[in-house]
Amino acid sequence: MSTEASQVPERVKTPDVSEAVERIKAAGGQRIPGPGAFVGTVRRMVNLTWTLGFLEFRLKFFGAVLGYLWQLVRPAMFFGVYYVLFTEIVPVSKDVKYFAPLLLFGIMMYQFFGDATGAAVRAVPAAEGLVRKIHFPRIVIPVSVVITALLNLAVNLIAVLVFIGLSQVPLRWSWLEFFPVLAMLVVFILGLSLLLSALFVRFRDIAPIWEVMSLAIFYGTPILYPIDTIDSTGLRHMVMCNPLAVVQQQMRHSIFDPTADTAVQAIGGWTMMLIPLGITVGVFVIGLWVYSRIAPHVAEEL
């Protein structure tokens, strides 16, 4: 009996707890950082990101009678109002080829931008339950938001393609330029999403500030008006420094009107084109760096 009794303490020892205590002492009593932006295997991160993004996409329309059709309601309403405004009241579209499908395309692309960045601002606090209880790579949170927005865009683009077909826009090989342009836009949006979600954890003023800024970006992008209507060359080049303006103008040339200027021509050449490209890469790098710095401490900040 004495031998068995002496073995009990050995079996009930909790080395994990004692090890944690030693780590805290070694850290001088300070709180130990949580998991960073990148932990685990790449496969695990990809699976988690897709699962969270797709789940949010499905839950958004769960229980709705019309289901995914609700995704088209808001951009369709904006399209109707702006189309009447700029064709009947302020006819700036008279010289724009296929203005109606071009306008709808621009609104849909901006909605992708607005949905992703708007949701990313509060993405980390919204996932507080997961952050406090589960050990996972924190990069999954904002990236899954962008995945959800991409799925919404895919649904919207189906409606845009139907409208383009009804408008009898000719099919061209140049339509394939949409994919590299979309890739550029995704990189820009992902960088902004990382930056906004990280900053909001510490500075809650980011939310109202971004609402104003995103609205300014919308009107600063040649969606409601063609870039040609801007008389000042300097101002036109300044507007084209916006990566969203590059997307809109290049798609206008590639899909709707080959006679329209390309994004490079509209901004004034490849040298000037380095500005929006640099903004895109710079925002992504800065966003990734800031988020990686804050990620281990998000549970403490919430």
Disulfide bonds with the S-S distance in Angstrom:
none
